[in-house]
Amino acid sequence: MIGIKSIFDPECTQCSRLHGFLLDVKEKYPEYHARPVAPFGVENPELLIVGLAPGMHGANASGRPFTGDYAGILLYQALFDFGYSNKAQSESVSDGLQLKNCRITNAVKCLPPQNKPTGEEVKTCNQFLTAELEQLPDQAIILALGNIAHQAVLKTFRLKLNSAVFGHNVVHELPNGRLLVDSYHCSRYNVQTKRLTKEMFDDVFSNIARLMHERRNSPTKNRKI
């Protein structure tokens, strides 16, 4: 089990706009989770995946990151293909899916209107992402899905946003020996416009596998990225 209390508050109402929006969504869809969505996965992962925020009919409905909407199709297939999951599809919190050596979280834990959190909302929720990253193993690799997730990770380390520019499949050195790997977000728009293809996404995970192999075999040596 994840030490969930320090990295997530299921009763958080700090962002009044998001809280009010969730109340409206819950009234319209009583069966939906419509609350902050907890991270999903193992306690001490070598790979932490950071998304943007829950989707209306995905994580906001199911209560599990990237579950129930289009954005999760490519992600969970890749996790299965590269040995991080026991199933290739994530359908519901009761489907028996388990992650291995991996955890999925979001920069913003609540569904934002039009899938667009404000800068202040990202900043407010950053306290939870900061606590989560502080608990990671020093050699962990962080995969940011999209530029907002990328910037949220930089903020947790108090790094200037121009110190590491987002780029697909680009690797950045972080403090404490961690690495940040970027990928375009696996959203419906990006996939259908072919900004992100399965081959491109697989290349990201192949790169992560290579980096992990290098770190396991020579953790104290300088690594060429």
Buried (B, 14 or more C-beta within 10 A) or exposed (E): EBEEEEBBBEEBBEBEBBBEBBEEBBEEBEEBBBBBBBBBBBEEBBBBBBBBBBBBBBBBBBBBBBBBBBBBBBBBBBBBBBEBBEBEEBBEBEEEBEBBBBBBBBBBBBBBBEBEBBEEBBBBBBBBBBBBBEBBEEBBBBBBBBBBBBBBBBBBBEBEEEEBEBEBBBBBEBEEBBBBBBBBBBBBEBBEEEEBEBEBBBBBBEBBBEBBEBBEEEEEEEEEE
